[in-house]
Amino acid sequence: MSLEPYYEDQHVAIYHDKWEAVFMALDRCDHVITDPPYSEHTHKKQWIGAALTDKGKPRVGIAHTELGFEPITGLEAEQFAASIRVQCRRWAAVFCDLESISMWKAAIQRSDLDYVRACIWDKVDSAPQFTGDRPAAAAEAFVLAHPAGRKKWNGGGGRNVYRYPVNGRERGPKIHPAQKPESLMRAIISNFTDPGELIVDPYMGAGTTLRVAKDLGRKAIGIEISERWCEAAARRMEQGVLDLYRSDEEFRAETQGAFFDEGGGSNESV
Ligand SMILES: C[S@@+](CC[C@H](N)C(=O)[O-])C[C@H]1O[C@@H](n2cnc3c(N)ncnc32)[C@H](O)[C@@H]1O
């Protein structure tokens, strides 16, 4: 099968298609780091801030944000995990809502990968619960999978909680309604991957994984079903490698001091 990239430079490539049509046709990669659609539960609760009155009540006539893509299903999660099993040599980090951790755990285990554990993104500046009748949803997760056998990460004795704001300068430009902050992706990419390795993001969105991977000296491939987001990601890639970041070690020392052993270094297993 011949695949024509939508965008390509010496560090990254973008394919405009369903991952189902592309992922298995690529060469094997070192890591999959990706952010698929969340469950129906979360999709239904994507209230737009502007759609709420000052008292936090939904404005009449505005149901919820149009994310523009469908929620994940258990079947798709299983197909995806099975593809990771074939295509990925090391870590897979797959974002999900807290409600879907068990779905992803089951899919990963059925695919014969090791389910390692779930990690939490603590969204330190997330919105309060405007309705006041339940706790605000202030955390998302990513599940970690790995082929059986020896595992290694760069986070030393660090914990599985990542505290990063949704907004602010280190988020990067706001492009996509379900975008991840660059600061969070920088921490994950530097924790789980090494310079020169190849990362695939099969649910690329506006290309946050690719942008950060490129700036951190990794190679990356993104796959995205929507041309709108392929175009936005391609524009985001056009700048060469941005020297915004310290070395991995300096970055960890500056931003993750609370979560890492003083000695740093790598762990044989997590
Ligand atoms: C949660 S968003 C990813 C956002 C991304 N992390 C960012 O920071 O921009 C998920 C993306 O997956 C895309 N998508 C959904 N189903 C897909 C499929 N089968 N193949 C490829 N992309 C898909 C959607 O169009 C959406 O842009």
PDBQT file of the ligand as one rigid body, heavy atoms in Angstrom, charges set to zero:
ROOT
HETATM    1  C1  LIG A 301      -9.107  14.385  21.407  1.00  0.00    +0.000 C 
HETATM    2  S1  LIG A 301      -8.703  14.853  19.782  1.00  0.00    +0.000 S 
HETATM    3  C2  LIG A 301      -6.917  14.947  19.819  1.00  0.00    +0.000 C 
HETATM    4  C3  LIG A 301      -6.419  16.300  20.229  1.00  0.00    +0.000 C 
HETATM    5  C4  LIG A 301      -4.907  16.382  20.257  1.00  0.00    +0.000 C 
HETATM    6  N1  LIG A 301      -4.354  15.658  21.388  1.00  0.00    +0.000 N 
HETATM    7  C5  LIG A 301      -4.408  17.835  20.293  1.00  0.00    +0.000 C 
HETATM    8  O1  LIG A 301      -3.748  18.240  21.267  1.00  0.00    +0.000 OA
HETATM    9  O2  LIG A 301      -4.695  18.561  19.359  1.00  0.00    +0.000 OA
HETATM   10  C6  LIG A 301      -9.017  13.381  18.884  1.00  0.00    +0.000 C 
HETATM   11  C7  LIG A 301      -8.868  13.519  17.384  1.00  0.00    +0.000 C 
HETATM   12  O3  LIG A 301      -9.013  12.218  16.792  1.00  0.00    +0.000 OA
HETATM   13  C8  LIG A 301      -9.600  12.383  15.521  1.00  0.00    +0.000 C 
HETATM   14  N2  LIG A 301     -10.158  11.074  15.130  1.00  0.00    +0.000 N 
HETATM   15  C9  LIG A 301     -11.297  10.497  15.554  1.00  0.00    +0.000 A 
HETATM   16  N3  LIG A 301     -11.431   9.267  15.016  1.00  0.00    +0.000 NA
HETATM   17  C10 LIG A 301     -10.325   9.060  14.226  1.00  0.00    +0.000 A 
HETATM   18  C11 LIG A 301      -9.877   7.968  13.414  1.00  0.00    +0.000 A 
HETATM   19  N4  LIG A 301     -10.587   6.838  13.311  1.00  0.00    +0.000 N 
HETATM   20  N5  LIG A 301      -8.690   8.093  12.781  1.00  0.00    +0.000 NA
HETATM   21  C12 LIG A 301      -7.955   9.240  12.889  1.00  0.00    +0.000 A 
HETATM   22  N6  LIG A 301      -8.345  10.313  13.625  1.00  0.00    +0.000 NA
HETATM   23  C13 LIG A 301      -9.508  10.216  14.304  1.00  0.00    +0.000 A 
HETATM   24  C14 LIG A 301     -10.634  13.484  15.719  1.00  0.00    +0.000 C 
HETATM   25  O4  LIG A 301     -10.949  14.127  14.496  1.00  0.00    +0.000 OA
HETATM   26  C15 LIG A 301      -9.917  14.408  16.724  1.00  0.00    +0.000 C 
HETATM   27  O5  LIG A 301      -9.284  15.493  16.074  1.00  0.00    +0.000 OA
ENDROOT
TORSDOF 0
